[in-house]
Amino acid sequence: MKNFKSTLIALAVATAMPFTAAQAATRAELYEIKAPANGDFQYWNSDSQAKKKLVDFVKGAVAEGSDTFIPVEDRVAVFDLDGTIYCETAPTYFGWVMYFDRFLANPANNPSFKERELASYIKAEWEKGNSGAVNAQQNAALVRATAGMTQQEFDSYIQPVLDKPVEGLTNLTYGSAFYLPMLEVISYLQQNDFQVYMVSASEREILRALCKGVLHLPVSSLIASDITYSVKGVDITKDTDYVFDDDDQVVMGDKFLGENGGITKVMTIQRAIGVQPVLAFGNSSGDYSMFNYAMANKKYHGQAFALLCDDTERENGNLKKAEKVKQNADKYGWTPVSMKNDFKTIYGDNVKKVPAL
């Protein structure tokens, strides 16, 4: 396609032009995606029942004077990141892609033998789908990858990783590995005056780096797992009376403060937002409590949408996981979203899955 910008303009006025760029959209191009307020989505199949349910809900929410009307201040939608709007299967979460780059792929970082050995083990376990085998060690190891970095140093380090090609998918970088249909949903909700929040188990600085320049969200809307911070050259855990000086630098710390997953997501939503959501979007057991928190909003008939990783042709789907999420969706009344059947495209028509050897 000669002029991708014209495609974006066409999207804004709800034409039917498909996404067919030679490469996947850049982060800047993703940022320009605008969904029409009437819900005429371009990246979803027209017969998608999940899309219809969402559009019907939103139309009711904005119908002033109706029984389904939701005041703007209560139009809160929460989204998981990994596996919900962004790829988590190439081969794993982006935080770990960055970790592997730092300790395995980039000798200039001069990692110790112990760090290389641990990184090799973790990568092998992730590639086998055996993430549970490394959970006891992984958070501490991940934090060590960025400990001591200033914000500027972190930004400088992470940019080349964002530019790296995604493993197992053609014409796609890690920085652009967002699901186009879900970016469309976020834009659609914002067009209808919903307040959108990311509620992720990824580390907060990683979430910020991924979302910056792609989503129209302030950093205050990005809720995630936390680490410690410190002042460069100062142990503030011992010198608790230390007063920050104008030439001091804040650096990322070396301690993980806990994962923002499961029931913790409900607690952080209350702490950071203070409003019970009416919509929740996720894809795994780490989102179940968040789903039910939205569904428990009886005043506005809250809804939850559970993505199923059931596409093994265009994405590295996991049918066993998809079936488990589907069973829980049926049990709790969440709306299942099939990546295989509901999404017209995932990353764009020219992003292809690399055949297994």
C-alpha positions as a Markdown table, in Angstrom:
| # | Residue | x | y | z |
|---|---|---|---|---|
| 1 | Met | 0.0 | 0.0 | 0.0 |
| 2 | Lys | 1.5 | 3.3 | -1.1 |
| 3 | Asn | -0.1 | 5.6 | 1.4 |
| 4 | Phe | -0.8 | 4.1 | 4.9 |
| 5 | Lys | -2.0 | 7.5 | 6.2 |
| 6 | Ser | -4.8 | 7.5 | 3.7 |
| 7 | Thr | -5.9 | 4.1 | 5.2 |
| 8 | Leu | -6.0 | 5.7 | 8.7 |
| 9 | Ile | -8.1 | 8.6 | 7.4 |
| 10 | Ala | -10.4 | 6.1 | 5.8 |
| 11 | Leu | -10.7 | 4.2 | 9.1 |
| 12 | Ala | -11.8 | 7.4 | 10.8 |
| 13 | Val | -14.7 | 7.8 | 8.5 |
| 14 | Ala | -15.6 | 4.1 | 8.7 |
| 15 | Thr | -14.8 | 2.9 | 5.2 |
| 16 | Ala | -14.2 | -0.8 | 4.5 |
| 17 | Met | -10.6 | -0.5 | 3.4 |
| 18 | Pro | -8.6 | -3.5 | 5.0 |
| 19 | Phe | -5.2 | -3.2 | 6.5 |
| 20 | Thr | -2.7 | -4.5 | 4.0 |
| 21 | Ala | 0.6 | -2.6 | 4.6 |
| 22 | Ala | 3.7 | -4.4 | 3.4 |
| 23 | Gln | 4.9 | -4.4 | 7.0 |
| 24 | Ala | 2.8 | -4.2 | 10.2 |
| 25 | Ala | 1.9 | -0.7 | 11.2 |
| 26 | Thr | 4.6 | 1.3 | 13.0 |
| 27 | Arg | 3.9 | 2.5 | 16.5 |
| 28 | Ala | 3.2 | 6.0 | 15.1 |
| 29 | Glu | 0.7 | 4.5 | 12.7 |
| 30 | Leu | -1.0 | 2.4 | 15.4 |
| 31 | Tyr | -1.4 | 5.6 | 17.4 |
| 32 | Glu | -3.4 | 7.1 | 14.6 |
| 33 | Ile | -6.0 | 4.4 | 14.5 |
| 34 | Lys | -9.4 | 5.8 | 15.1 |
| 35 | Ala | -12.5 | 3.8 | 15.4 |
| 36 | Pro | -15.8 | 5.5 | 14.6 |
| 37 | Ala | -18.1 | 6.2 | 17.5 |
| 38 | Asn | -20.9 | 4.1 | 15.9 |
| 39 | Gly | -19.0 | 0.8 | 16.3 |
| 40 | Asp | -18.5 | 0.1 | 12.6 |
| 41 | Phe | -15.3 | -1.8 | 13.2 |
| 42 | Gln | -12.8 | -2.6 | 10.4 |
| 43 | Tyr | -10.7 | -5.3 | 12.1 |
| 44 | Trp | -13.5 | -7.5 | 13.4 |
| 45 | Asn | -15.7 | -9.9 | 11.4 |
| 46 | Ser | -19.1 | -8.5 | 10.8 |
| 47 | Asp | -20.9 | -11.5 | 12.3 |
| 48 | Ser | -19.0 | -11.3 | 15.6 |
| 49 | Gln | -21.4 | -11.8 | 18.5 |
| 50 | Ala | -18.9 | -10.4 | 20.9 |
| 51 | Lys | -18.5 | -7.2 | 18.9 |
| 52 | Lys | -22.3 | -6.9 | 18.7 |
| 53 | Lys | -22.6 | -7.3 | 22.5 |
| 54 | Leu | -20.0 | -4.6 | 23.1 |
| 55 | Val | -21.6 | -2.2 | 20.7 |
| 56 | Asp | -25.0 | -2.8 | 22.1 |
| 57 | Phe | -23.7 | -2.1 | 25.6 |
| 58 | Val | -21.9 | 1.1 | 24.6 |
| 59 | Lys | -25.0 | 2.4 | 22.7 |
| 60 | Gly | -27.0 | 1.8 | 25.8 |
| 61 | Ala | -24.4 | 3.5 | 28.0 |
| 62 | Val | -24.5 | 6.7 | 25.9 |
| 63 | Ala | -28.3 | 6.8 | 25.4 |
| 64 | Glu | -29.1 | 9.7 | 27.7 |
| 65 | Gly | -32.4 | 9.3 | 29.4 |
| 66 | Ser | -32.5 | 5.5 | 28.9 |
| 67 | Asp | -32.4 | 2.9 | 31.7 |
| 68 | Thr | -29.0 | 1.8 | 30.4 |
| 69 | Phe | -27.4 | 5.3 | 30.4 |
| 70 | Ile | -24.1 | 5.5 | 32.3 |
| 71 | Pro | -22.8 | 8.9 | 33.3 |
| 72 | Val | -19.4 | 9.8 | 31.9 |
| 73 | Glu | -17.7 | 9.7 | 35.3 |
| 74 | Asp | -18.8 | 6.1 | 35.7 |
| 75 | Arg | -17.8 | 4.9 | 32.2 |
| 76 | Val | -14.7 | 3.0 | 33.3 |
| 77 | Ala | -13.1 | 0.2 | 31.2 |
| 78 | Val | -10.1 | -1.8 | 32.3 |
| 79 | Phe | -7.8 | -3.8 | 30.1 |
| 80 | Asp | -5.2 | -6.4 | 30.7 |
| 81 | Leu | -2.1 | -6.0 | 28.4 |
| 82 | Asp | -0.4 | -9.3 | 27.6 |
| 83 | Gly | -2.5 | -11.6 | 25.5 |
| 84 | Thr | -5.4 | -9.1 | 25.6 |
| 85 | Ile | -4.2 | -6.2 | 23.4 |
| 86 | Tyr | -0.5 | -7.3 | 22.9 |
| 87 | Cys | 1.3 | -10.4 | 21.9 |
| 88 | Glu | 2.5 | -12.7 | 24.8 |
| 89 | Thr | 3.5 | -15.7 | 22.8 |
| 90 | Ala | 6.7 | -14.8 | 20.9 |
| 91 | Pro | 8.0 | -16.6 | 22.9 |
| 92 | Thr | 6.7 | -14.9 | 26.0 |
| 93 | Tyr | 5.9 | -11.6 | 27.7 |
| 94 | Phe | 7.8 | -8.6 | 26.5 |
| 95 | Gly | 9.6 | -8.0 | 29.8 |
| 96 | Trp | 11.2 | -11.4 | 29.4 |
| 97 | Val | 12.1 | -10.6 | 25.8 |
| 98 | Met | 14.0 | -7.6 | 27.1 |
| 99 | Tyr | 15.6 | -9.7 | 29.9 |
| 100 | Phe | 16.8 | -12.3 | 27.3 |
| 101 | Asp | 18.2 | -9.6 | 25.2 |
| 102 | Arg | 20.1 | -8.1 | 28.1 |
| 103 | Phe | 21.6 | -11.3 | 29.4 |
| 104 | Leu | 21.8 | -13.6 | 26.4 |
| 105 | Ala | 21.8 | -11.6 | 23.1 |
| 106 | Asn | 23.8 | -8.6 | 24.0 |
| 107 | Pro | 27.4 | -9.4 | 25.1 |
| 108 | Ala | 28.1 | -5.7 | 25.5 |
| 109 | Asn | 26.2 | -5.8 | 28.7 |
| 110 | Asn | 28.8 | -8.2 | 30.1 |
| 111 | Pro | 26.5 | -10.4 | 32.1 |
| 112 | Ser | 28.0 | -12.8 | 34.7 |
| 113 | Phe | 28.1 | -16.5 | 34.0 |
| 114 | Lys | 25.5 | -17.0 | 36.7 |
| 115 | Glu | 23.1 | -14.5 | 35.0 |
| 116 | Arg | 23.7 | -16.1 | 31.6 |
| 117 | Glu | 23.0 | -19.5 | 33.0 |
| 118 | Leu | 19.8 | -18.5 | 34.7 |
| 119 | Ala | 18.6 | -16.6 | 31.6 |
| 120 | Ser | 19.3 | -19.6 | 29.4 |
| 121 | Tyr | 17.3 | -21.8 | 31.8 |
| 122 | Ile | 14.4 | -19.5 | 32.0 |
| 123 | Lys | 14.2 | -19.0 | 28.2 |
| 124 | Ala | 14.2 | -22.8 | 27.7 |
| 125 | Glu | 11.4 | -23.2 | 30.2 |
| 126 | Trp | 9.3 | -20.5 | 28.6 |
| 127 | Glu | 9.8 | -22.0 | 25.2 |
| 128 | Lys | 8.6 | -25.3 | 26.5 |
| 129 | Gly | 5.5 | -23.6 | 27.9 |
| 130 | Asn | 6.7 | -24.5 | 31.4 |
| 131 | Ser | 6.6 | -21.0 | 33.0 |
| 132 | Gly | 5.7 | -22.5 | 36.4 |
| 133 | Ala | 9.1 | -24.0 | 36.8 |
| 134 | Val | 10.8 | -20.6 | 37.1 |
| 135 | Asn | 8.2 | -18.5 | 39.0 |
| 136 | Ala | 10.2 | -18.6 | 42.2 |
| 137 | Gln | 13.2 | -16.9 | 40.6 |
| 138 | Gln | 11.8 | -15.0 | 37.7 |
| 139 | Asn | 10.7 | -11.7 | 39.3 |
| 140 | Ala | 14.0 | -11.1 | 41.1 |
| 141 | Ala | 15.9 | -11.9 | 37.9 |
| 142 | Leu | 13.8 | -9.6 | 35.8 |
| 143 | Val | 14.3 | -6.7 | 38.2 |
| 144 | Arg | 18.0 | -7.1 | 38.1 |
| 145 | Ala | 18.0 | -6.5 | 34.3 |
| 146 | Thr | 17.1 | -2.8 | 34.9 |
| 147 | Ala | 18.4 | -2.1 | 38.4 |
| 148 | Gly | 20.3 | 1.1 | 38.6 |
| 149 | Met | 19.0 | 2.6 | 35.4 |
| 150 | Thr | 17.7 | 6.2 | 35.2 |
| 151 | Gln | 14.6 | 6.8 | 33.2 |
| 152 | Gln | 16.7 | 8.1 | 30.3 |
| 153 | Glu | 18.9 | 5.0 | 30.4 |
| 154 | Phe | 15.9 | 2.7 | 30.5 |
| 155 | Asp | 14.3 | 4.4 | 27.5 |
| 156 | Ser | 17.6 | 4.2 | 25.6 |
| 157 | Tyr | 18.0 | 0.6 | 26.4 |
| 158 | Ile | 14.5 | -0.5 | 25.6 |
| 159 | Gln | 14.1 | 1.2 | 22.2 |
| 160 | Pro | 16.3 | -1.2 | 20.3 |
| 161 | Val | 14.4 | -4.1 | 21.9 |
| 162 | Leu | 11.1 | -2.7 | 20.7 |
| 163 | Asp | 12.6 | -2.5 | 17.2 |
| 164 | Lys | 13.6 | -6.2 | 17.2 |
| 165 | Pro | 11.7 | -8.6 | 14.9 |
| 166 | Val | 9.2 | -10.8 | 16.7 |
| 167 | Glu | 10.1 | -14.5 | 16.9 |
| 168 | Gly | 7.9 | -16.7 | 14.8 |
| 169 | Leu | 5.9 | -13.9 | 13.0 |
| 170 | Thr | 7.0 | -12.1 | 9.8 |
| 171 | Asn | 7.0 | -8.3 | 9.2 |
| 172 | Leu | 6.4 | -7.5 | 12.9 |
| 173 | Thr | 8.5 | -5.9 | 15.6 |
| 174 | Tyr | 8.0 | -6.2 | 19.3 |
| 175 | Gly | 7.0 | -2.5 | 19.5 |
| 176 | Ser | 4.2 | -3.0 | 17.0 |
| 177 | Ala | 2.9 | -6.4 | 18.2 |
| 178 | Phe | -0.5 | -5.0 | 19.3 |
| 179 | Tyr | -3.8 | -6.7 | 18.3 |
| 180 | Leu | -5.4 | -4.3 | 15.8 |
| 181 | Pro | -9.0 | -5.3 | 16.8 |
| 182 | Met | -8.3 | -4.5 | 20.4 |
| 183 | Leu | -6.8 | -1.1 | 19.6 |
| 184 | Glu | -10.0 | -0.5 | 17.7 |
| 185 | Val | -12.0 | -1.3 | 20.8 |
| 186 | Ile | -10.0 | 1.1 | 23.0 |
| 187 | Ser | -10.4 | 3.9 | 20.5 |
| 188 | Tyr | -14.1 | 3.1 | 20.2 |
| 189 | Leu | -14.6 | 3.3 | 23.9 |
| 190 | Gln | -12.7 | 6.6 | 24.1 |
| 191 | Gln | -14.8 | 8.0 | 21.2 |
| 192 | Asn | -17.8 | 7.3 | 23.5 |
| 193 | Asp | -16.2 | 9.0 | 26.5 |
| 194 | Phe | -15.1 | 5.9 | 28.4 |
| 195 | Gln | -12.2 | 6.3 | 30.7 |
| 196 | Val | -9.7 | 3.5 | 29.7 |
| 197 | Tyr | -7.2 | 2.0 | 32.1 |
| 198 | Met | -4.5 | -0.6 | 31.5 |
| 199 | Val | -4.3 | -3.0 | 34.5 |
| 200 | Ser | -1.4 | -5.3 | 33.9 |
| 201 | Ala | 0.8 | -7.8 | 35.7 |
| 202 | Ser | 3.8 | -6.5 | 33.7 |
| 203 | Glu | 6.3 | -4.2 | 35.4 |
| 204 | Arg | 5.1 | -0.6 | 35.4 |
| 205 | Glu | 8.1 | 0.9 | 33.4 |
| 206 | Ile | 7.7 | -1.8 | 30.8 |
| 207 | Leu | 4.0 | -1.1 | 30.5 |
| 208 | Arg | 4.7 | 2.6 | 30.1 |
| 209 | Ala | 7.3 | 1.9 | 27.4 |
| 210 | Leu | 5.0 | -0.3 | 25.4 |
| 211 | Cys | 2.0 | 2.0 | 25.6 |
| 212 | Lys | 3.8 | 5.3 | 25.0 |
| 213 | Gly | 3.2 | 6.4 | 21.4 |
| 214 | Val | 0.6 | 3.7 | 20.7 |
| 215 | Leu | -2.3 | 4.3 | 23.1 |
| 216 | His | -3.9 | 7.6 | 23.9 |
| 217 | Leu | -3.5 | 7.2 | 27.6 |
| 218 | Pro | -1.7 | 9.2 | 30.3 |
| 219 | Val | 0.8 | 7.4 | 32.5 |
| 220 | Ser | -1.7 | 7.8 | 35.3 |
| 221 | Ser | -4.0 | 5.3 | 33.5 |
| 222 | Leu | -1.3 | 2.6 | 33.4 |
| 223 | Ile | -1.5 | 0.3 | 36.4 |
| 224 | Ala | 1.0 | -2.5 | 36.8 |
| 225 | Ser | 3.4 | -4.4 | 39.0 |
| 226 | Asp | 5.8 | -2.3 | 40.9 |
| 227 | Ile | 9.5 | -2.3 | 41.8 |
| 228 | Thr | 11.5 | -0.2 | 44.2 |
| 229 | Tyr | 13.2 | 3.0 | 43.2 |
| 230 | Ser | 16.2 | 4.7 | 44.7 |
| 231 | Val | 18.6 | 7.7 | 44.3 |
| 232 | Lys | 21.7 | 7.0 | 42.4 |
| 233 | Gly | 24.6 | 6.4 | 44.8 |
| 234 | Val | 22.4 | 6.6 | 47.9 |
| 235 | Asp | 21.0 | 3.7 | 50.0 |
| 236 | Ile | 17.7 | 5.4 | 51.0 |
| 237 | Thr | 16.6 | 2.2 | 52.8 |
| 238 | Lys | 19.3 | 3.1 | 55.4 |
| 239 | Asp | 19.4 | 6.8 | 55.1 |
| 240 | Thr | 15.7 | 7.4 | 55.5 |
| 241 | Asp | 16.2 | 11.1 | 56.3 |
| 242 | Tyr | 18.0 | 11.8 | 53.0 |
| 243 | Val | 16.8 | 14.9 | 51.3 |
| 244 | Phe | 16.7 | 14.8 | 47.5 |
| 245 | Asp | 19.2 | 17.3 | 45.9 |
| 246 | Asp | 18.7 | 19.0 | 42.6 |
| 247 | Asp | 21.5 | 17.1 | 40.9 |
| 248 | Asp | 20.3 | 13.7 | 42.2 |
| 249 | Gln | 19.0 | 11.0 | 39.8 |
| 250 | Val | 16.2 | 8.6 | 40.5 |
| 251 | Val | 17.1 | 5.1 | 39.4 |
| 252 | Met | 15.2 | 1.8 | 39.2 |
| 253 | Gly | 15.7 | -0.4 | 42.2 |
| 254 | Asp | 16.5 | -4.1 | 42.6 |
| 255 | Lys | 13.4 | -5.3 | 44.6 |
| 256 | Phe | 10.1 | -6.5 | 43.2 |
| 257 | Leu | 7.2 | -5.3 | 45.2 |
| 258 | Gly | 4.6 | -7.8 | 44.1 |
| 259 | Glu | 2.7 | -8.9 | 41.0 |
| 260 | Asn | -0.4 | -7.0 | 40.0 |
| 261 | Gly | -2.4 | -10.1 | 39.0 |
| 262 | Gly | -5.4 | -12.1 | 40.2 |
| 263 | Ile | -7.3 | -10.6 | 43.1 |
| 264 | Thr | -4.6 | -7.9 | 43.4 |
| 265 | Lys | -6.0 | -6.3 | 40.2 |
| 266 | Val | -9.3 | -5.6 | 42.0 |
| 267 | Met | -7.4 | -3.9 | 44.9 |
| 268 | Thr | -5.2 | -1.8 | 42.6 |
| 269 | Ile | -8.3 | -0.7 | 40.6 |
| 270 | Gln | -9.9 | 0.5 | 43.7 |
| 271 | Arg | -6.7 | 2.2 | 44.9 |
| 272 | Ala | -5.7 | 3.8 | 41.6 |
| 273 | Ile | -9.1 | 4.6 | 40.1 |
| 274 | Gly | -11.6 | 4.5 | 42.9 |
| 275 | Val | -14.5 | 3.7 | 40.5 |
| 276 | Gln | -15.8 | 0.2 | 39.9 |
| 277 | Pro | -15.4 | -0.6 | 36.2 |
| 278 | Val | -18.4 | -1.4 | 33.9 |
| 279 | Leu | -16.2 | -3.2 | 31.3 |
| 280 | Ala | -13.2 | -5.5 | 31.7 |
| 281 | Phe | -11.1 | -7.1 | 29.1 |
| 282 | Gly | -8.6 | -9.9 | 29.7 |
| 283 | Asn | -7.4 | -13.3 | 28.6 |
| 284 | Ser | -6.3 | -15.5 | 31.5 |
| 285 | Ser | -6.9 | -16.6 | 35.1 |
| 286 | Gly | -5.0 | -13.5 | 36.2 |
| 287 | Asp | -8.0 | -11.5 | 35.0 |
| 288 | Tyr | -10.8 | -13.5 | 36.4 |
| 289 | Ser | -11.2 | -11.4 | 39.5 |
| 290 | Met | -11.1 | -8.2 | 37.4 |
| 291 | Phe | -13.8 | -9.7 | 35.2 |
| 292 | Asn | -16.1 | -10.5 | 38.1 |
| 293 | Tyr | -15.5 | -7.1 | 39.7 |
| 294 | Ala | -16.9 | -5.5 | 36.5 |
| 295 | Met | -19.7 | -8.0 | 36.4 |
| 296 | Ala | -20.5 | -7.2 | 40.0 |
| 297 | Asn | -21.4 | -3.7 | 39.0 |
| 298 | Lys | -25.1 | -4.3 | 39.1 |
| 299 | Lys | -26.0 | -0.7 | 38.9 |
| 300 | Tyr | -24.8 | -0.5 | 35.3 |
| 301 | His | -24.9 | -4.2 | 34.4 |
| 302 | Gly | -21.1 | -4.5 | 34.0 |
| 303 | Gln | -19.7 | -6.8 | 31.4 |
| 304 | Ala | -16.5 | -8.8 | 30.9 |
| 305 | Phe | -14.9 | -9.9 | 27.6 |
| 306 | Ala | -12.5 | -12.8 | 27.7 |
| 307 | Leu | -10.1 | -13.3 | 24.8 |
| 308 | Leu | -9.5 | -16.9 | 23.7 |
| 309 | Cys | -6.1 | -17.7 | 22.3 |
| 310 | Asp | -7.6 | -20.1 | 19.8 |
| 311 | Asp | -5.9 | -18.9 | 16.6 |
| 312 | Thr | -3.1 | -21.3 | 15.6 |
| 313 | Glu | -2.9 | -20.0 | 12.0 |
| 314 | Arg | -2.2 | -16.3 | 12.5 |
| 315 | Glu | -0.9 | -16.4 | 16.1 |
| 316 | Asn | 0.8 | -18.9 | 18.5 |
| 317 | Gly | -2.5 | -20.0 | 19.9 |
| 318 | Asn | -3.0 | -22.4 | 22.8 |
| 319 | Leu | -6.1 | -24.4 | 22.4 |
| 320 | Lys | -5.9 | -26.0 | 25.9 |
| 321 | Lys | -5.7 | -22.6 | 27.5 |
| 322 | Ala | -8.5 | -21.2 | 25.3 |
| 323 | Glu | -10.8 | -24.0 | 26.2 |
| 324 | Lys | -10.2 | -23.5 | 29.9 |
| 325 | Val | -10.9 | -19.7 | 29.6 |
| 326 | Lys | -14.1 | -20.5 | 27.5 |
| 327 | Gln | -15.3 | -22.9 | 30.2 |
| 328 | Asn | -14.9 | -20.2 | 32.9 |
| 329 | Ala | -16.6 | -17.6 | 30.7 |
| 330 | Asp | -19.6 | -19.9 | 30.4 |
| 331 | Lys | -19.5 | -20.5 | 34.1 |
| 332 | Tyr | -19.4 | -16.9 | 35.2 |
| 333 | Gly | -21.2 | -15.2 | 32.3 |
| 334 | Trp | -18.3 | -13.4 | 30.6 |
| 335 | Thr | -18.4 | -12.9 | 26.9 |
| 336 | Pro | -15.8 | -15.0 | 25.1 |
| 337 | Val | -13.9 | -13.4 | 22.2 |
| 338 | Ser | -12.5 | -15.8 | 19.7 |
| 339 | Met | -9.3 | -14.5 | 18.1 |
| 340 | Lys | -9.8 | -17.1 | 15.4 |
| 341 | Asn | -13.4 | -16.4 | 14.6 |
| 342 | Asp | -14.1 | -12.8 | 15.8 |
| 343 | Phe | -10.9 | -11.1 | 14.5 |
| 344 | Lys | -10.8 | -10.3 | 10.8 |
| 345 | Thr | -7.0 | -9.7 | 11.2 |
| 346 | Ile | -4.7 | -9.7 | 14.2 |
| 347 | Tyr | -1.6 | -7.8 | 13.3 |
| 348 | Gly | -2.4 | -7.0 | 9.6 |
| 349 | Asp | -2.7 | -9.2 | 6.5 |
| 350 | Asn | 1.0 | -9.4 | 5.8 |
| 351 | Val | 2.1 | -10.6 | 9.2 |
| 352 | Lys | 2.4 | -14.4 | 8.9 |
| 353 | Lys | 3.2 | -17.2 | 11.3 |
| 354 | Val | 6.5 | -18.8 | 10.5 |
| 355 | Pro | 6.0 | -22.5 | 9.9 |
| 356 | Ala | 7.5 | -24.8 | 12.5 |
| 357 | Leu | 10.6 | -26.7 | 11.3 |
